[in-house]
């Protein structure tokens, strides 16, 4: 005889499933937090912090700039810089890694505390952690904003406990005092508190006296705490002035595919999060953000149904901030996750108790006094009962939890193998400790420090300059710019960016500032500058490694160094680099392609080709590597044509066509692939014309024209594509045809 299930079996099974969900999500949070130190800003933060610890004076004028010295700025990150510098100098890289990890865990602990204060259990915490982790993970780096996330999560926890609590009245203003000196997001805390307070005021009639006694003193103390900074009113209003500047310059919410309308527009974190829809480089973060927005819409409806106006207003504040720039997605995820989950949770916690401040309330009473609620964290005892929600949750909850567990396990496998980060094109992320060799050029710095003949001044590119600063010898330390964009004018930032793209004449810039050494990361934004310096007889390549290149100006002081250290293509052994790369890791293809960037930028196509070929062999869907492999074949084909070896030229160009067509098929909106394919087809047309095959010449020129037209449909302001389109049409006209497939 089969015994009927006992009444407690279902709740016990639900608790076990919720516990498993929490355990798997906890592992995912730890895994997403466990990666090499990789912030491009870390160096200048450490050096500013060291200056403060040595002198007791906050850095308000960057002493390490030679391009534009003397520009004053509000250093809103001074306390976090001091903390990072102290930890790094006392404990090294592992200590800095531990600091970041502890801050990250503190963020998630506070999210859990906020939900526990509402009477929610392990299942709700797991959902909130999943939302916060996927939405915020790309920003959980060793930057001052990580302190902001911890402050926001801690304040949210205290505020949801209720403003009448002593811990809230003391803790919120104290956190605000720390926050205003740690990072410039501090006004977000005041905005969230104000939203919760306003929502609590709207809960019912006759609440003004209770509200004034609980919320008003707290808000006044929190606002006063914003003045507890070295600049007083100027420091307290600094975030508002910054946002005003970004709005005036049309930086915020800019689509990444639009032409740059302001120097700060080149910084992707200030661009619109919606502009990254369909962009592979931020695919998972964008998908998580869109999912969070969908959950928020449902949470807003649920909050309105429950008359949780404070939750509703706080979520609207965080959503509004997130829509303005991509970097605010993490802020929304951390601050919004507990509110979203609380609003969407059934009325009763996993233990069967109503969602109040951790206790079971007496039955509902009637009369105005039953409307009284001490704090925004408590649900009114007569709020509308979501009985249907509880029933739906009992039916769908286990299914959704199992789906979340399976997805989390899949993501954990991807993080372990490296696929998770490869799919997002994050070469600086690996499940490892220490520092990332893709970001920190320590081998190049060590080489420079051993060369006393090198003469100032040094130019390093925007993604590299700050992480050169703390470790370079003093006479080479001054930088053209750093990643602290407040320390110099926006025009200087644009100049440094455009010189790498070839839009600014590097010879004029280098002569004007007396630049004698250039250290550059070998990647796309620096390809034009690296290639120009490699061809310039006045400069010599004196060092390269798998990521970075160093050029020295040919001066009498550098003559001996150049004679001993000048590099040639024969010095680069691509097979040796391939042999030294990890053999069984998903990110190997990305690392190989990054290595290939060195010879590719230098114009050494024969040395670059094996690296990209190995990358696509490891990852056949790696369309960027296919594109660069095609560029190598185009370069080799042109070299063969220049040497009069036309058969070799056509063979190389045909192989280039195959690679570039593969890249375009894999990613149909990849502008570089279509543009390079147009160049390749044009070169094939020229080769066919030279051997007298006019039919093939017309076909190739027509294909080139179509490729450039495709580029202009994707990127209408692409001047190079427009120019080449006209050349293709002119060539077709000369051949007396319009072409065709």
C-alpha positions as CSV (number, residue, x, y, z in Angstrom):
1,X,0.0,0.0,0.0
2,X,1.4,3.4,-1.0
3,X,1.3,5.9,1.9
4,X,0.1,9.4,1.1
5,X,2.8,12.0,1.3
6,X,3.2,13.6,4.6
7,X,2.1,17.2,4.9
8,X,5.7,18.4,5.6
9,X,7.3,16.7,2.7
10,X,6.6,19.5,0.2
11,X,7.9,22.3,2.4
12,X,11.0,20.2,3.2
13,X,11.6,19.5,-0.5
14,X,11.2,23.2,-1.3
15,X,13.7,24.1,1.4
16,X,16.2,21.6,0.1
17,X,15.8,23.0,-3.5
18,X,16.1,26.6,-2.2
19,X,19.3,25.6,-0.3
20,X,20.8,23.9,-3.4
21,X,19.9,27.0,-5.4
22,X,21.7,29.2,-2.9
23,X,24.7,27.0,-2.8
24,X,25.1,26.9,-6.6
25,X,24.5,30.7,-6.9
26,X,27.1,31.3,-4.1
27,X,29.6,29.3,-6.1
28,X,28.8,31.4,-9.2
29,X,29.3,34.7,-7.3
30,X,32.7,33.5,-6.0
31,X,33.7,32.4,-9.5
32,X,32.7,35.6,-11.1
33,X,34.7,37.5,-8.4
34,X,37.8,35.4,-8.8
35,X,39.8,36.8,-11.7
36,X,43.1,38.5,-12.2
37,X,43.6,42.1,-11.3
38,X,42.9,43.8,-14.6
39,X,41.7,47.5,-14.2
40,X,43.3,49.9,-16.7
41,X,42.9,52.6,-14.0
42,X,44.6,50.8,-11.1
43,X,48.1,52.3,-11.5
44,X,47.1,56.0,-11.2
45,X,44.9,55.2,-8.2
46,X,47.8,53.5,-6.4
47,X,50.1,56.4,-7.2
48,X,47.7,59.0,-6.1
49,X,47.1,57.0,-2.9
50,X,50.9,56.8,-2.3
51,X,51.2,60.6,-2.7
52,X,48.6,61.1,0.0
53,X,50.2,58.5,2.3
54,X,53.6,60.2,1.9
55,X,52.5,63.8,2.1
56,X,49.2,63.8,3.8
57,X,47.8,65.9,0.9
58,X,45.1,64.8,-1.5
59,X,46.2,64.9,-5.1
60,X,44.1,67.7,-6.7
61,X,46.6,68.4,-9.6
62,X,48.2,65.5,-11.3
63,X,51.9,65.9,-10.9
64,X,52.7,63.2,-13.5
65,X,51.4,65.0,-16.6
66,X,53.6,66.9,-19.0
67,X,51.0,67.6,-21.7
68,X,48.8,69.8,-19.6
69,X,50.1,70.3,-16.0
70,X,48.4,72.4,-13.4
71,X,44.7,71.5,-14.1
72,X,42.8,71.2,-10.8
73,X,40.1,68.6,-10.2
74,X,38.0,67.2,-7.3
75,X,39.6,63.9,-6.4
76,X,36.4,62.3,-5.1
77,X,38.2,58.9,-4.9
78,X,41.0,60.0,-2.5
79,X,40.1,57.7,0.4
80,X,39.7,54.6,-1.8
81,X,43.0,55.4,-3.4
82,X,44.7,55.6,0.0
83,X,43.2,52.3,1.0
84,X,44.4,50.6,-2.2
85,X,47.9,52.1,-2.0
86,X,48.3,51.0,1.6
87,X,47.1,47.5,0.9
88,X,49.2,47.1,-2.2
89,X,52.4,48.5,-0.6
90,X,51.9,46.3,2.6
91,X,50.8,43.1,1.0
92,X,51.4,43.2,-2.8
93,X,49.2,41.8,-5.5
94,X,47.6,39.1,-3.4
95,X,46.5,41.7,-0.8
96,X,44.9,43.8,-3.4
97,X,43.2,40.8,-4.8
98,X,41.9,39.9,-1.3
99,X,40.7,43.5,-0.8
100,X,38.6,43.3,-4.0
101,X,37.3,39.9,-3.2
102,X,36.3,40.9,0.4
103,X,34.5,44.0,-0.9
104,X,32.6,42.0,-3.5
105,X,31.5,39.5,-0.8
106,X,30.5,42.4,1.4
107,X,28.2,43.6,-1.4
108,X,26.4,40.2,-1.7
109,X,26.3,39.8,2.1
110,X,24.5,43.1,2.4
111,X,22.0,42.1,-0.4
112,X,21.3,38.9,1.6
113,X,20.9,40.9,4.8
114,X,18.4,43.2,3.2
115,X,16.2,40.3,2.2
116,X,16.6,38.6,5.6
117,X,15.4,41.9,7.2
118,X,12.2,41.5,5.1
119,X,11.7,37.9,6.3
120,X,12.8,36.2,3.1
121,X,14.9,33.1,3.1
122,X,17.5,31.2,1.1
123,X,15.5,31.0,-2.1
124,X,14.9,34.7,-2.4
125,X,18.6,35.4,-1.6
126,X,19.7,33.0,-4.3
127,X,17.5,34.9,-6.9
128,X,18.8,38.3,-5.8
129,X,22.4,37.1,-5.9
130,X,21.9,35.7,-9.4
131,X,20.4,39.0,-10.6
132,X,23.1,41.1,-9.0
133,X,26.0,38.9,-10.1
134,X,25.1,38.7,-13.8
135,X,24.2,42.4,-14.0
136,X,27.3,43.7,-12.1
137,X,30.1,41.2,-12.7
138,X,31.9,43.2,-15.4
139,X,32.3,46.2,-13.0
140,X,33.4,44.2,-10.0
141,X,37.0,45.2,-10.6
142,X,39.6,46.9,-8.4
143,X,38.3,50.4,-8.9
144,X,36.9,52.9,-6.4
145,X,33.4,52.3,-7.6
146,X,33.5,48.8,-5.9
147,X,33.5,50.7,-2.6
148,X,30.3,52.5,-3.9
149,X,28.6,49.2,-4.5
150,X,29.4,48.1,-1.0
151,X,28.1,51.4,0.5
152,X,24.9,51.2,-1.6
153,X,24.2,47.6,-0.6
154,X,24.9,48.4,3.1
155,X,22.7,51.4,3.2
156,X,19.9,49.6,1.4
157,X,20.1,46.9,4.1
158,X,19.8,49.4,6.9
159,X,17.0,51.4,5.2
160,X,14.9,48.3,4.6
161,X,15.2,47.5,8.3
162,X,13.4,50.8,9.0
163,X,14.5,54.3,9.7
164,X,13.4,54.1,13.4
165,X,16.1,51.5,14.1
166,X,19.1,52.8,16.0
167,X,21.5,50.9,13.7
168,X,19.9,52.7,10.7
169,X,20.0,56.2,12.2
170,X,23.7,55.7,13.1
171,X,24.8,53.5,10.2
172,X,23.4,55.3,7.2
173,X,25.0,58.7,7.9
174,X,28.3,57.1,8.9
175,X,28.3,55.1,5.6
176,X,27.5,58.3,3.8
177,X,30.5,60.1,5.3
178,X,32.8,57.3,4.1
179,X,31.0,57.1,0.7
180,X,31.5,60.8,-0.1
181,X,35.2,60.3,0.3
182,X,35.5,56.9,-1.4
183,X,33.7,57.5,-4.7
184,X,31.5,59.9,-6.6
185,X,28.4,57.7,-6.6
186,X,27.5,58.9,-3.1
187,X,24.4,60.9,-4.1
188,X,22.8,57.7,-5.3
189,X,22.5,56.7,-1.6
190,X,20.6,59.9,-0.8
191,X,18.4,59.5,-3.8
192,X,17.4,55.9,-2.9
193,X,16.8,56.9,0.7
194,X,14.7,59.8,-0.5
195,X,12.6,57.5,-2.7
196,X,12.0,55.1,0.1
197,X,11.1,58.0,2.4
198,X,8.7,59.5,-0.1
199,X,7.1,56.2,-0.7
200,X,6.6,55.6,3.0
201,X,4.9,59.1,3.2
202,X,2.5,58.0,0.5
203,X,1.4,54.9,2.3
204,X,-1.7,56.4,4.0
205,X,-3.2,59.4,5.7
206,X,-2.2,60.7,9.1
207,X,1.4,59.5,8.7
208,X,3.2,62.9,8.5
209,X,4.0,63.0,12.3
210,X,5.4,59.4,12.3
211,X,7.3,60.1,9.0
212,X,8.8,63.4,10.3
213,X,10.0,61.6,13.5
214,X,11.6,58.7,11.7
215,X,12.6,59.7,8.2
216,X,13.2,63.4,8.3
217,X,16.1,63.4,10.8
218,X,17.7,60.5,8.9
219,X,17.5,62.3,5.5
220,X,18.9,65.5,7.0
221,X,21.8,63.7,8.6
222,X,22.5,61.8,5.3
223,X,22.4,65.1,3.3
224,X,24.7,66.8,5.9
225,X,27.1,63.9,5.6
226,X,27.6,64.7,1.9
227,X,29.3,67.9,3.0
228,X,31.9,65.9,5.1
229,X,34.5,66.0,2.4
230,X,37.6,68.1,1.9
231,X,35.8,70.4,-0.7
232,X,32.5,70.8,1.2
233,X,29.8,72.1,-1.1
234,X,32.1,71.8,-4.2
235,X,32.7,68.1,-3.3
236,X,29.0,67.5,-2.5
237,X,27.9,68.8,-5.9
238,X,30.7,67.3,-7.9
239,X,28.6,64.4,-9.2
240,X,25.9,66.8,-10.4
241,X,28.4,69.0,-12.2
242,X,29.9,66.0,-13.9
243,X,26.5,64.7,-15.0
244,X,25.7,68.1,-16.3
245,X,28.9,68.2,-18.3
246,X,28.2,64.8,-19.8
247,X,24.7,65.9,-20.8
248,X,25.9,69.1,-22.4
249,X,28.6,67.2,-24.3
250,X,26.0,64.6,-25.5
251,X,28.1,61.8,-23.9
252,X,25.6,60.0,-21.8
253,X,23.3,57.5,-23.6
254,X,25.4,57.8,-26.8
255,X,25.1,54.8,-29.1
256,X,28.5,53.1,-29.6
257,X,27.9,52.9,-33.3
258,X,27.3,56.7,-33.6
259,X,30.2,59.1,-34.5
260,X,32.0,60.4,-31.4
261,X,30.4,63.7,-30.5
262,X,32.7,64.4,-27.5
263,X,36.1,63.4,-26.3
264,X,34.6,61.4,-23.5
265,X,32.4,59.6,-26.0
266,X,35.4,57.3,-26.8
267,X,35.0,55.8,-23.3
268,X,32.5,52.9,-23.8
269,X,31.3,52.9,-20.1
270,X,29.6,56.2,-20.7
271,X,27.7,55.0,-23.7
272,X,24.1,53.8,-23.8
273,X,23.5,50.2,-22.6
274,X,20.9,49.8,-25.3
275,X,23.5,50.6,-28.0
276,X,25.3,47.4,-27.0
277,X,22.3,45.2,-28.0
278,X,23.7,42.7,-30.5
279,X,27.3,43.7,-29.8
280,X,29.3,40.6,-28.9
281,X,31.7,42.4,-26.6
282,X,29.0,43.0,-24.0
283,X,26.5,40.4,-25.0
284,X,25.9,38.6,-21.6
285,X,25.9,41.8,-19.6
286,X,23.4,43.4,-22.0
287,X,21.2,40.3,-21.9
288,X,21.3,40.3,-18.1
289,X,20.4,44.0,-18.1
290,X,17.4,43.5,-20.4
291,X,16.2,40.6,-18.2
292,X,16.6,42.8,-15.2
293,X,14.5,45.5,-16.8
294,X,11.8,42.9,-17.6
295,X,11.8,41.7,-14.0
296,X,11.7,45.3,-12.8
297,X,8.6,46.0,-14.9
298,X,6.9,43.1,-13.1
299,X,8.3,44.2,-9.8
300,X,6.9,47.7,-10.3
301,X,3.4,46.3,-10.9
302,X,3.7,44.0,-7.8
303,X,5.0,46.9,-5.7
304,X,2.1,49.1,-6.8
305,X,-0.4,46.3,-6.0
306,X,1.1,45.9,-2.6
307,X,1.3,49.7,-2.1
308,X,5.0,49.5,-1.7
309,X,5.5,53.0,-3.1
310,X,9.0,53.4,-1.7
311,X,10.3,50.2,-3.4
312,X,8.6,51.4,-6.6
313,X,10.2,54.9,-6.5
314,X,13.7,53.5,-5.6
315,X,13.6,51.1,-8.5
316,X,12.6,53.9,-10.8
317,X,15.5,55.9,-9.7
318,X,18.0,53.1,-10.3
319,X,16.4,52.2,-13.7
320,X,16.7,55.9,-14.8
321,X,20.4,56.0,-13.8
322,X,21.1,52.7,-15.6
323,X,19.6,53.9,-18.9
324,X,22.0,56.8,-19.1
325,X,25.3,54.9,-19.3
326,X,26.5,51.4,-19.4
327,X,28.6,51.7,-16.2
328,X,25.4,52.2,-14.2
329,X,24.0,48.8,-15.0
330,X,26.0,47.4,-12.0
331,X,24.6,50.1,-9.7
332,X,21.1,49.1,-10.8
333,X,21.8,45.4,-10.4
334,X,23.3,45.7,-6.9
335,X,20.7,48.2,-5.5
336,X,17.7,46.9,-7.4
337,X,18.1,43.1,-7.0
338,X,16.8,42.9,-3.4
339,X,13.9,45.2,-4.2
340,X,12.9,43.3,-7.3
341,X,13.0,39.9,-5.5
342,X,11.1,41.2,-2.5
343,X,8.4,42.7,-4.7
344,X,8.0,39.6,-6.7
345,X,8.1,37.2,-3.7
346,X,4.9,35.7,-2.3
347,X,3.7,37.3,0.8
348,X,5.0,34.6,3.1
349,X,8.7,33.7,3.6
350,X,10.1,30.3,3.2
351,X,9.4,29.6,6.8
352,X,5.8,30.5,6.4
353,X,5.9,33.9,8.2
354,X,4.7,37.1,6.7
355,X,7.3,39.4,5.1
356,X,7.9,41.7,8.0
357,X,11.0,42.5,10.0
358,X,11.7,38.9,10.9
359,X,8.7,38.3,13.2
360,X,5.2,37.0,12.8
361,X,2.7,39.8,13.2
362,X,-0.7,39.6,15.0
363,X,-3.8,39.3,12.8
364,X,-4.8,42.4,11.0
365,X,-6.6,45.1,12.9
366,X,-9.0,47.8,11.8
367,X,-8.8,51.5,12.2
368,X,-6.2,54.1,11.2
369,X,-3.6,52.7,13.6
370,X,-3.4,49.5,11.6
371,X,-2.0,51.6,8.7
372,X,1.0,52.7,10.8
373,X,4.2,51.2,9.6
374,X,7.5,52.0,11.4
375,X,9.7,51.7,8.4
376,X,9.8,51.1,4.7
377,X,11.2,47.7,5.2
378,X,8.0,46.4,6.8
379,X,4.8,45.4,4.9
380,X,1.6,46.9,6.2
381,X,-0.5,44.3,8.1
382,X,-3.5,45.0,5.9
383,X,-1.7,45.0,2.5
384,X,-3.5,43.3,-0.3
385,X,-3.0,39.5,0.0
386,X,-1.3,38.0,-3.0
387,X,-2.9,34.6,-2.4
388,X,-2.9,33.8,-6.1
389,X,0.8,34.7,-6.2
390,X,1.6,32.2,-3.5
391,X,-0.3,29.5,-5.5
392,X,1.5,30.4,-8.7
393,X,4.8,30.4,-6.9
394,X,4.3,27.0,-5.5
395,X,3.7,25.6,-8.9
396,X,6.3,27.5,-10.9
397,X,8.9,28.0,-8.2
398,X,10.6,24.5,-8.3
399,X,10.7,24.6,-12.1
400,X,12.3,28.1,-12.2
401,X,14.8,27.1,-9.5
402,X,15.9,24.0,-11.4
403,X,16.3,26.1,-14.5
404,X,18.4,28.6,-12.6
405,X,20.5,25.8,-11.1
406,X,21.2,24.3,-14.5
407,X,22.1,27.7,-16.0
408,X,24.4,28.5,-13.1
409,X,26.2,25.2,-13.4
410,X,26.6,25.8,-17.2
411,X,28.0,29.3,-16.5
412,X,30.4,27.8,-13.9
413,X,31.6,25.3,-16.4
414,X,32.2,28.2,-18.8
415,X,34.1,30.2,-16.3
416,X,36.3,27.2,-15.4
417,X,37.0,26.5,-19.1
418,X,37.3,30.2,-20.1
419,X,34.4,30.0,-22.6
420,X,32.3,32.4,-20.5
421,X,34.8,35.2,-21.0
422,X,35.7,34.2,-24.5
423,X,32.1,34.6,-25.6
424,X,32.2,38.2,-24.2
425,X,35.6,38.9,-25.7
426,X,37.2,39.7,-22.3
427,X,40.9,38.8,-22.7
428,X,41.7,40.3,-19.3
429,X,39.4,37.8,-17.4
430,X,40.6,34.4,-16.3
431,X,39.8,32.3,-13.2
432,X,43.1,33.1,-11.5
433,X,44.8,35.3,-9.0
434,X,47.5,37.9,-9.4
435,X,47.7,40.5,-12.2
436,X,46.8,40.2,-15.8
437,X,49.6,40.3,-18.4
438,X,47.2,41.7,-20.9
439,X,46.8,44.9,-18.9
440,X,50.1,45.4,-17.0
441,X,53.2,45.8,-19.2
442,X,55.6,44.7,-16.4
443,X,58.1,43.0,-18.7
444,X,58.3,46.1,-20.9
445,X,58.6,48.3,-17.9
446,X,61.4,46.2,-16.5
447,X,63.3,46.4,-19.8
448,X,62.9,50.2,-19.9
449,X,64.1,50.6,-16.3
450,X,67.3,48.7,-17.3
451,X,68.0,51.2,-20.1
452,X,69.5,54.4,-18.7
453,X,70.1,55.7,-22.2
454,X,66.4,56.2,-22.9
455,X,65.6,59.9,-22.9
456,X,62.4,61.4,-21.7
457,X,59.6,61.9,-22.6
458,X,57.4,58.8,-22.7
459,X,54.2,58.5,-24.6
460,X,51.9,55.6,-23.8
461,X,48.4,55.0,-25.1
462,X,45.1,55.6,-23.2
463,X,44.6,52.0,-22.1
464,X,48.2,51.6,-20.9
465,X,49.3,54.9,-19.4
466,X,48.0,54.6,-15.9
467,X,49.5,51.2,-15.3
468,X,52.9,52.4,-16.4
469,X,52.9,55.3,-13.9
470,X,53.7,53.7,-10.5
471,X,56.5,51.3,-11.7
472,X,58.5,53.3,-14.3
473,X,61.7,55.0,-13.2
474,X,61.3,58.7,-12.2
475,X,62.8,60.4,-15.3
476,X,60.4,58.5,-17.6
477,X,57.4,58.7,-15.3
478,X,55.6,61.8,-16.5
479,X,52.8,60.8,-18.9
480,X,51.1,62.6,-21.8
481,X,47.7,61.6,-20.2
482,X,46.4,59.1,-17.6
483,X,43.0,57.4,-17.4
484,X,42.0,60.1,-14.9
485,X,40.1,62.1,-17.4
486,X,39.4,64.9,-14.9
487,X,43.2,65.8,-14.8
488,X,43.3,67.3,-18.2
489,X,41.1,68.9,-20.9
490,X,38.7,66.7,-23.0
491,X,40.6,68.0,-26.1
492,X,43.8,66.4,-24.8
493,X,42.0,63.1,-24.4
494,X,40.7,63.3,-28.0
495,X,44.2,64.2,-29.2
496,X,45.7,61.1,-27.5
497,X,43.0,58.9,-28.9
498,X,43.1,60.3,-32.5
499,X,46.9,60.0,-32.8
500,X,46.6,56.2,-32.5
501,X,43.9,56.1,-35.1
502,X,46.0,58.2,-37.5
503,X,43.7,61.2,-37.4
504,X,46.4,63.4,-35.7
505,X,49.9,63.7,-37.1
506,X,52.1,61.9,-34.5
507,X,55.2,63.8,-35.8
508,X,53.7,67.1,-34.9
509,X,52.5,65.9,-31.5
510,X,55.7,64.1,-30.6
511,X,57.9,67.1,-31.7
512,X,55.7,69.6,-29.8
513,X,56.0,67.7,-26.5
514,X,59.6,66.4,-27.0
515,X,58.5,62.8,-26.9
516,X,61.4,60.4,-27.4
517,X,59.9,57.0,-26.4
518,X,56.6,55.4,-27.2
519,X,55.2,52.4,-25.4
520,X,52.0,51.1,-27.1
521,X,49.6,48.2,-26.7
522,X,49.4,46.3,-30.0
523,X,45.6,46.5,-30.6
524,X,43.3,48.1,-33.1
525,X,43.1,51.6,-31.7
526,X,46.9,51.8,-32.0
527,X,47.4,50.0,-35.3
528,X,47.9,53.1,-37.4
529,X,50.4,54.7,-35.0
530,X,52.4,51.5,-34.6
531,X,52.5,50.9,-38.3
532,X,53.6,54.5,-39.0
533,X,56.4,54.4,-36.4
534,X,57.6,51.1,-37.8
535,X,57.9,52.7,-41.3
536,X,59.4,56.0,-40.0
537,X,63.2,56.1,-40.5
538,X,63.4,58.6,-37.6
539,X,62.2,55.9,-35.1
540,X,63.4,52.4,-34.2
541,X,61.6,49.5,-32.7
542,X,63.7,48.5,-29.7
543,X,61.5,46.1,-27.8
544,X,58.4,43.9,-28.2
545,X,56.8,41.1,-26.3
546,X,53.5,39.3,-26.8
547,X,51.4,42.4,-26.0
548,X,53.4,45.6,-26.2
549,X,55.9,47.4,-28.4
550,X,58.5,50.1,-27.6
551,X,59.9,52.7,-30.1
552,X,62.8,55.0,-29.5
553,X,63.5,58.2,-31.5
554,X,66.8,58.0,-33.4
555,X,68.8,60.5,-31.5
556,X,72.6,60.6,-30.7
557,X,71.7,59.6,-27.1
558,X,69.8,56.5,-28.3
559,X,72.4,55.5,-31.0
560,X,74.1,52.8,-28.9
561,X,70.8,51.4,-27.5
562,X,69.3,51.2,-31.0
563,X,72.4,49.5,-32.4
564,X,72.1,46.8,-29.7
565,X,68.4,46.4,-29.4
566,X,66.7,47.2,-32.8
567,X,64.2,44.6,-33.6
568,X,63.4,42.9,-36.9
569,X,60.8,40.4,-38.1
570,X,63.4,37.6,-37.7
571,X,63.4,38.2,-34.0
572,X,59.8,37.1,-33.6
573,X,59.2,33.3,-33.5
574,X,55.4,32.7,-33.8
575,X,55.8,29.0,-33.3
576,X,57.6,29.6,-30.0
577,X,54.7,31.9,-28.9
578,X,52.2,29.2,-29.9
579,X,54.1,26.6,-28.0
580,X,54.1,28.7,-24.9
581,X,50.4,29.3,-24.9
582,X,48.0,27.2,-22.8
583,X,46.9,24.1,-24.8
584,X,43.5,23.3,-23.3
585,X,41.8,26.5,-22.4
586,X,39.0,28.3,-24.2
587,X,40.7,31.7,-23.8
588,X,43.8,30.4,-25.6
589,X,42.4,31.6,-29.0
590,X,41.9,35.0,-27.6
591,X,45.4,35.2,-26.2
592,X,46.9,33.9,-29.5
593,X,45.0,36.6,-31.4
594,X,46.3,39.3,-28.9
595,X,49.8,38.0,-29.6
596,X,49.1,38.2,-33.3
597,X,48.3,41.9,-32.9
598,X,52.0,42.6,-32.3
599,X,53.3,41.5,-35.7
600,X,50.1,42.6,-37.4
601,X,50.4,46.2,-36.2
602,X,54.1,46.2,-37.2
603,X,53.2,45.0,-40.7
604,X,54.9,41.7,-40.2
605,X,52.2,39.7,-41.9
606,X,54.2,36.5,-42.4
607,X,54.8,36.3,-38.6
608,X,51.2,37.3,-37.7
609,X,49.6,34.7,-40.0
610,X,50.5,31.5,-38.0
611,X,49.2,33.1,-34.8
612,X,45.8,33.9,-36.2
613,X,45.6,30.6,-38.1
614,X,46.1,28.8,-34.8
615,X,43.5,31.0,-33.1
616,X,40.8,30.1,-35.6
617,X,41.9,26.4,-35.5
618,X,41.2,26.6,-31.7
619,X,37.9,28.6,-32.1
620,X,36.4,28.3,-35.6
621,X,33.7,30.9,-34.6
622,X,36.2,33.5,-33.8
623,X,35.3,36.0,-36.5
624,X,37.7,38.7,-35.4
625,X,40.6,36.3,-35.8
626,X,39.3,35.3,-39.3
627,X,39.3,39.0,-40.2
628,X,42.9,39.5,-39.1
629,X,44.0,36.4,-40.8
630,X,42.5,37.7,-44.0
631,X,44.3,41.0,-43.4
632,X,47.6,39.1,-43.2
633,X,46.9,37.4,-46.5
634,X,46.0,40.7,-48.1
635,X,49.3,42.1,-46.9
636,X,51.2,39.2,-48.2
637,X,49.4,39.4,-51.5
638,X,50.2,43.0,-52.0
639,X,53.9,42.4,-51.1
640,X,54.0,39.6,-53.7
641,X,52.4,41.9,-56.3
642,X,54.9,44.6,-55.6
643,X,57.7,42.1,-56.2
644,X,56.1,41.1,-59.5
645,X,55.0,37.6,-58.3
646,X,51.4,37.9,-59.6
647,X,50.6,34.2,-59.3
648,X,51.6,34.3,-55.6
649,X,49.7,37.5,-55.2
650,X,46.4,36.1,-56.5
651,X,46.8,32.9,-54.4
652,X,47.3,35.0,-51.2
653,X,44.4,37.3,-52.1
654,X,42.1,34.4,-52.8
655,X,42.9,32.9,-49.4
656,X,42.3,36.4,-47.9
657,X,38.9,36.4,-49.6
658,X,38.0,33.1,-48.1
659,X,38.9,34.2,-44.6
660,X,37.2,37.6,-44.8
661,X,34.0,36.0,-46.2
662,X,34.1,33.6,-43.3
663,X,34.3,36.5,-40.9
664,X,31.4,38.3,-42.5
665,X,29.2,35.2,-42.5
666,X,29.9,34.6,-38.8
667,X,29.1,38.2,-37.9
668,X,27.1,39.9,-40.7
669,X,27.4,43.4,-39.1
670,X,31.1,43.3,-38.7
671,X,32.2,46.5,-40.4
672,X,36.0,45.6,-40.5
673,X,35.3,42.3,-42.3
674,X,33.2,43.9,-45.0
675,X,35.7,46.8,-45.4
676,X,38.7,44.5,-45.7
677,X,36.8,42.2,-48.0
678,X,36.1,45.2,-50.3
679,X,39.8,46.0,-50.3
680,X,40.6,42.3,-51.1
681,X,38.1,42.1,-53.9
682,X,39.5,45.4,-55.3
683,X,43.0,44.0,-55.2
684,X,41.8,40.8,-56.9
685,X,40.2,43.0,-59.6
686,X,43.4,44.8,-60.2
687,X,45.3,41.5,-60.4
688,X,42.8,40.1,-62.9
689,X,43.0,43.3,-65.0
690,X,46.8,43.0,-65.1
691,X,46.6,39.5,-66.6
692,X,43.9,40.7,-69.1
693,X,40.9,38.9,-67.6
694,X,38.4,41.8,-67.8
695,X,35.4,39.6,-66.8
696,X,37.0,38.7,-63.5
697,X,38.2,42.2,-63.0
698,X,34.6,43.5,-63.4
699,X,33.2,40.9,-61.1
700,X,35.7,41.7,-58.4
701,X,35.3,45.4,-58.6
702,X,31.5,45.0,-58.5
703,X,31.9,42.8,-55.4
704,X,34.2,45.4,-53.8
705,X,31.6,48.1,-54.5
706,X,28.9,46.0,-52.8
707,X,31.2,45.4,-49.8
708,X,31.8,49.1,-49.3
709,X,28.1,49.8,-49.8
710,X,27.4,47.3,-47.1
711,X,29.8,49.1,-44.8
712,X,28.0,52.4,-45.4
713,X,24.6,50.8,-44.6
714,X,26.0,49.6,-41.2
715,X,28.2,52.8,-40.6
716,X,26.9,55.6,-42.7
717,X,29.7,58.0,-41.6
718,X,32.6,55.8,-42.7
719,X,34.6,58.1,-44.9
720,X,37.1,55.5,-45.9
721,X,34.4,53.2,-47.2
722,X,32.8,56.0,-49.1
723,X,36.1,56.9,-50.8
724,X,36.7,53.3,-51.7
725,X,33.2,52.9,-53.0
726,X,33.8,55.8,-55.4
727,X,37.1,54.2,-56.5
728,X,35.4,50.9,-57.2
729,X,32.6,52.6,-59.2
730,X,35.3,54.5,-61.2
731,X,37.2,51.3,-61.9
732,X,33.9,49.6,-63.1
733,X,33.2,52.6,-65.4
734,X,36.7,52.4,-66.8
735,X,36.1,48.7,-67.6
736,X,32.8,49.6,-69.2
737,X,30.5,47.6,-67.0
738,X,28.3,47.7,-63.9
739,X,29.4,44.3,-62.7
740,X,27.2,41.7,-61.2
741,X,27.3,38.4,-59.4
